[in-house]
Amino acid sequence: MSEAGLTMKRKSNHLINEKSPYLLQHAYNPVDWYPWTEEAFAKAKKETKPIFLSIGYSTCHWCHVMETASFEDDEIAELLNEKFVAIKVDREERPDIDSIYMSVCTMMTGTGGWPLTIVMTPVGKPFFAATYLPKESRFGRVGLQEVLRNIAEVWEKDRQKLTEPAEKIAEYFRDHSQVKTAGEELTIDVLDEAFIGLLDSFDVTEGGFGIRPKFPTPHNLIFLLRYWKRKGTPKALEMVEKTLQKMRLGGIYDQVGFGFHRYSTDSSWRVPHFEKMLYDQATICLAYVEAYEATKEKEYQRTAEEILQYIKRVMTNPEGGFYSAEDADSEGKEGKFYLWTHSEIKGNLGDSAELVEKTFNVNKAGNYTDELSQTRTGKNILYLKKTLGDLAAEHAMTIDEFSNRLEKARELLFQAREKRVHPGKDDKILTDWNGLMIGAYAMAAQAFGQTEYSGEASRAAEFVLKNLQTVEGRLLHRFRDGKAAVCGNLDDYSFFIFGLIELYEATFSIKFLREAIRLQKVMINHFWDKEAGGFFFTADDSEKLLTRTKEIRDGALPSGNSIGLHNLVTLARLTGDQELEEKALKMTRAFSSEIMAPPFFNTMFLVALDSQIGPSLEIVLVGDLEAQQTKEMLNILKEEYIPNKTVLLKPTDGLDIVKLADFVKDMKMIDERTTAYVCKNFACASPTTSKDRFRTMIKEESRP
């Protein structure tokens, strides 16, 4: 019977009215799932049952595997329904809950990941933690069935054996999840230590850091670009370029439809875990854009623009917001949408097949091994071993000739692939991830001079401002199916403010700067730790959980405090607000101990610190945005890689900008010509209307 047919025969559980695609995937499981609600906790307390908490997300491959093996199994369902209260949480919808219990899992087991499995008391204090569990014990890995039976037996016969450790775990976690006292002021030396740490873990052959699995970690690359700019260390730039080039060649990149898969299961970037996340596209795009700005290599621009092309084609809501993710699976098999048999390549390409087979390493036996069964499938991942220049030379063609032939073949494969059953799409719109994508589009618009990109960023920003705010002007986290919900967390504010700042500098629309400043004030009012400094992950009036955490370490995403520091520094430079500068200084002191242990785990925070330490350029242009002189001066700014700069435009009728940045009130046009004011570390040179003088000033002042 088909899956749809089975669903029609099953009774729905308490997830049926949720908006989360992940929760709705489980709405017809025989497990009587509850969402994270007071009703579920009240039931657990009334019936004195432990809570079985399962956290995952809709595009998670191993979440699908665990659902099929266990949560659709009647035997497991009967055990859960009788002995536990089962709660499902979408980690993307409720990152506050996920963050706490993932940290608990890491603390208890030394590892983390999804699906996350927690068993806890009726008041939410955990005593068991694990990630993926097979239904039955095998190969030394305990099975879910055995875990549930053992816990149920102890809970009934000697409950204190579980509740007493739960109290101690909760107390220990609360004590160790807070910054107690401010540390010493961070110095420039921490940047050197982070570089050495990254250098030690760098894969000199394949790029990236560590061995396997290998994640893109673009914030490491952005840090290395800034370090190279500051120090002129060739190795820093070499690490960035090696990584970006190898990633683009590998199977982690969708060579047919563009965009990056989540991570590589091997060390060579060839065999991906096939899901595609919005935040990966955004942060990786930022790294390629900055690499282009630093090197002017067209290949980095091409990759960034292909990512943006994928986002516009597949991941953009008609009203402008960006969807969250595409699944790894289609038709129940991981990667099926992306893999090719030799005969499929031959059948779709004809005379061009041989070129594609050699270029993308296709063979008759297949080059893809299924991760679960560890068997060859006869399918091929498309990946490159050499650059287009090297491949063109091998075929005795110019790069343009080779690229054109390859592009025609790629388009044929793309059209053929479009006829396949597509992976599932998680179409919820998250404020934080949208903020990062807005920032990526806006930065690309500035670097490549493409107003189309700033247009896409503006539409998305307007979508968030219209649909993901309360009437009081507070951000909400999730929008889906016409409804917004879930109180905004630190990442929502930090990432969206970041996007608005980049969008202001791409468009000079004062609305976006005004909104960034307003939301920064809201963020300080509701998230700032008044005692120790830094930002809590949840607001002061949000739901009370096990504890109120402050996150600093960068993971797959930069932390909200890392981007939060960047925003404070940037807005202080744009507006001249010294209170923001003081907040930024208090942040670096508050987190100094965590940053030092060790620094290369906190590279996005160090990117902000690099800007805070300086040198930095504050540039004000006074004139009409549409004037030719203004455009020429903005183009001059693209000639140099100046990551630590801010650019403010004071229009000829600059009353509105003066309200936001009082320090520009006396800056005027000279001789009715666009006039540039260039300041370095708050010391300003004489204003100029000369393009040549402006170019010279930028080159001189952009040196460390």
Secondary structure, 3 states (H helix, E strand, C coil): CCHHHHHHHCCCCCCCCCCCHHHHHCCCCCCCCECCCHHHHHHHHHHCCCEEEEEECCCCHHHHHHHHHHHCCHHHHHHHHHHCEEEEEECCCCHHHHHHHHHHHHHHHCCCCCCEEEEECCCCCEEEEECCCCCCCECCECCHHHHHHHHHHHHHHCCHHHHHHHHHHHHHHHHHCCCCCCCCCCCCHHHHHHHHHHHHHECCCCCCECCCCECCCHHHHHHHHHHHHHHCCHHHHHHHHHHHHHHHHCCCECCCCCCECCEECCCCCCCEECCEEHHHHHHHHHHHHHHHHHHCCHHHHHHHHHHHHHHHHHCECCCCCECCEECCEECCEECHHHCECHHHHHHHHHHHHHHHHHHHCCCCCCCCECCCCCCECCCECCCCCCCHHHHHHHCCCCHHHHHHHHHHHHHHHHHHHHCCCCCCEECCEEHHHHHHHHHHHHHHHHHHCCHHHHHHHHHHHHHHHHHCECCCCCEEEEEECCEEEEECCHHHHHHHHHHHHHHHHHHCCHHHHHHHHHHHHHHHHHHECCCCCCECCCCCCCCCCCCCCCCCCCCCCCCHHHHHHHHHHHHHHHHCCHHHHHHHHHHHHHCHHHHCCCHHHCHHHHHHHHHHHCCCEEEEEECCCCCHHHHHHHHHHCCCCCCCEEEEEECCCCHHHHHHCHHHCCCCCECCECEEEEEECCEECCCECCHHHHHHHHHHHCCC
